[in-house]
């Protein structure tokens, strides 16, 4: 009878992995004072009548530790790409050189570093909330199975598994936040 009720922990784990992947993407967009091509990933360019990711209108390179370049493929798009970077809120002042847009990455001051660590903490809290919501979905599945006749022992077993999974992913979020904050505060 115990095999009649299966809680899909693989699905819960896959969804929690998605929350972690989303957190990594958000962390990659945070500027740490070092040049990174991923910092331009959230930038969308108004191209050909629609919003397009910057990496689909040009090649993003990191030739130096404090410089990112965007080699725009279509010369008519250079001004649109420059405008998108200026308005992205990254705090970078693009410099034009033909079809190449150079983005010198300035040193972060102490206040900006502290602000970025707060933003990183907000991103990680959103990831924790997502993971807890997935945990709640798992617990709801268990309650439904209990109402359908699952034994109390099985219920406790499944609740323990879901909680263990949740704890593991919350720990990953905390570790990634710690790493990111150390990276941001590094001078």
C-alpha positions as CSV (number, residue, x, y, z in Angstrom):
1,X,0.0,0.0,0.0
2,X,2.9,2.4,0.7
3,X,3.8,2.4,-3.0
4,X,0.4,3.7,-3.9
5,X,1.4,7.2,-3.0
6,X,4.4,8.7,-4.7
7,X,5.4,12.3,-4.2
8,X,7.3,13.6,-7.3
9,X,10.5,14.8,-5.5
10,X,12.3,14.8,-8.9
11,X,9.9,17.5,-10.1
12,X,10.4,19.5,-6.9
13,X,14.2,19.2,-7.2
14,X,14.1,20.3,-10.8
15,X,12.0,23.3,-9.9
16,X,14.4,24.2,-7.1
17,X,17.3,23.9,-9.5
18,X,15.5,26.4,-11.7
19,X,15.4,28.9,-8.8
20,X,19.1,28.4,-8.3
21,X,19.8,28.9,-12.0
22,X,17.7,32.1,-12.0
23,X,19.7,33.3,-9.0
24,X,23.0,32.7,-10.8
25,X,21.7,34.7,-13.8
26,X,20.7,37.6,-11.6
27,X,24.1,37.5,-9.8
28,X,25.9,37.5,-13.2
29,X,24.2,40.8,-14.0
30,X,25.6,42.5,-10.9
31,X,28.7,44.5,-11.6
32,X,31.6,43.6,-9.4
33,X,34.2,46.1,-10.7
34,X,35.6,43.5,-13.1
35,X,34.6,43.3,-16.7
36,X,32.3,40.4,-17.6
37,X,30.3,39.7,-20.8
38,X,27.4,38.4,-18.7
39,X,26.8,41.8,-17.2
40,X,25.2,42.9,-20.5
41,X,22.9,39.9,-20.7
42,X,19.8,41.7,-19.2
43,X,20.3,44.6,-21.7
44,X,17.6,44.6,-24.4
45,X,18.1,46.6,-27.6
46,X,15.2,48.1,-29.7
47,X,16.1,46.4,-33.0
48,X,14.0,45.9,-36.1
49,X,10.8,46.8,-34.2
50,X,11.3,44.5,-31.2
51,X,13.3,44.1,-28.0
52,X,16.4,42.0,-28.7
53,X,19.2,40.7,-26.4
54,X,22.4,42.6,-27.0
55,X,24.3,39.4,-27.9
56,X,22.0,39.0,-30.9
57,X,23.0,42.4,-32.5
58,X,26.7,42.2,-31.8
59,X,29.6,40.3,-30.4
60,X,30.4,41.0,-26.7
61,X,34.1,40.6,-25.7
62,X,36.2,41.3,-22.7
63,X,39.7,42.3,-24.1
64,X,40.9,43.7,-20.7
65,X,40.0,43.2,-17.1
66,X,38.3,46.6,-17.0
67,X,36.9,46.8,-20.5
68,X,33.9,45.3,-22.3
69,X,33.5,45.8,-26.1
70,X,30.4,45.3,-28.2
71,X,31.1,44.9,-31.9
72,X,27.8,45.7,-33.5
73,X,27.2,43.8,-36.7
74,X,24.7,46.2,-38.3
75,X,26.1,49.8,-38.5
76,X,22.6,51.3,-38.3
77,X,22.1,49.6,-34.9
78,X,25.1,51.2,-33.2
79,X,23.2,54.2,-31.7
80,X,20.3,51.9,-30.5
81,X,22.8,49.6,-28.8
82,X,24.6,52.6,-27.2
83,X,21.2,54.0,-26.0
84,X,20.2,50.7,-24.5
85,X,23.5,50.4,-22.5
86,X,23.1,54.0,-21.3
87,X,19.5,53.4,-20.1
88,X,20.2,49.9,-18.6
89,X,21.1,51.3,-15.2
90,X,24.5,49.6,-15.2
91,X,26.2,52.9,-14.5
92,X,28.6,52.5,-17.5
93,X,29.3,55.3,-20.0
94,X,29.7,53.8,-23.5
95,X,32.3,55.2,-25.9
96,X,31.8,54.8,-29.7
97,X,34.6,53.8,-32.0
98,X,33.0,53.1,-35.4
99,X,30.9,49.9,-35.0
100,X,32.6,49.0,-31.7
101,X,31.2,50.3,-28.5
102,X,33.8,50.3,-25.7
103,X,32.6,50.1,-22.1
104,X,35.3,51.0,-19.5
105,X,34.4,49.6,-16.2
106,X,35.1,52.1,-13.4
107,X,36.3,51.1,-9.9
108,X,33.4,50.7,-7.5
109,X,33.4,52.9,-4.5
110,X,32.7,51.6,-1.0
111,X,29.1,52.9,-1.0
112,X,28.3,51.3,-4.4
113,X,29.8,48.0,-3.2
114,X,27.5,48.0,-0.1
115,X,24.5,48.8,-2.3
116,X,25.4,45.9,-4.6
117,X,25.6,43.5,-1.7
118,X,22.1,44.6,-0.6
119,X,20.8,43.9,-4.1
120,X,22.5,40.5,-4.1
121,X,20.8,39.8,-0.7
122,X,17.4,40.8,-2.3
123,X,18.0,38.4,-5.2
124,X,18.9,35.6,-2.8
125,X,15.8,36.2,-0.7
126,X,13.7,36.0,-3.8
127,X,15.3,32.6,-4.6
128,X,14.6,31.4,-1.0
129,X,11.0,32.4,-1.3
130,X,10.7,30.5,-4.6
131,X,12.2,27.4,-3.0
132,X,9.9,27.7,0.0
133,X,6.9,28.0,-2.4
134,X,8.0,24.8,-4.1
135,X,8.4,23.2,-0.7
136,X,4.8,24.2,0.1
137,X,3.6,22.6,-3.2
138,X,5.3,19.4,-2.1
139,X,3.7,19.5,1.3
140,X,0.3,20.1,-0.3
141,X,0.8,17.0,-2.4
142,X,1.6,15.1,0.7
143,X,-1.5,16.4,2.5
144,X,-3.6,15.4,-0.5
145,X,-2.1,11.9,-0.5
146,X,-2.8,11.7,3.3
147,X,-6.5,12.6,2.6
148,X,-6.5,9.9,-0.1
149,X,-5.4,7.3,2.5
150,X,-1.6,7.6,2.9
151,X,-0.4,6.3,6.2
152,X,1.0,8.6,8.8
153,X,4.4,7.0,8.7
154,X,4.6,7.5,4.9
155,X,3.5,11.1,5.4
156,X,6.3,11.8,7.9
157,X,8.8,10.1,5.6
158,X,7.8,12.2,2.6
159,X,7.6,15.4,4.6
160,X,11.2,14.7,5.9
161,X,12.4,14.2,2.3
162,X,10.8,17.4,1.0
163,X,12.3,19.4,4.0
164,X,15.7,17.9,3.4
165,X,15.6,18.9,-0.2
166,X,14.5,22.4,0.8
167,X,17.3,22.7,3.4
168,X,19.8,21.6,0.8
169,X,18.8,24.2,-1.7
170,X,18.4,27.1,0.8
171,X,22.0,26.2,1.9
172,X,23.1,26.6,-1.8
173,X,21.5,30.0,-2.0
174,X,23.2,31.1,1.2
175,X,26.6,29.8,-0.1
176,X,26.2,31.6,-3.4
177,X,25.2,34.8,-1.7
178,X,28.2,34.7,0.6
179,X,30.5,34.1,-2.4
180,X,28.9,36.9,-4.4
181,X,29.1,39.4,-1.6
182,X,32.8,38.6,-1.0
183,X,33.4,39.1,-4.7
184,X,31.6,42.4,-4.7
185,X,33.5,43.7,-1.6
186,X,36.9,42.6,-2.9
187,X,38.9,45.7,-3.9
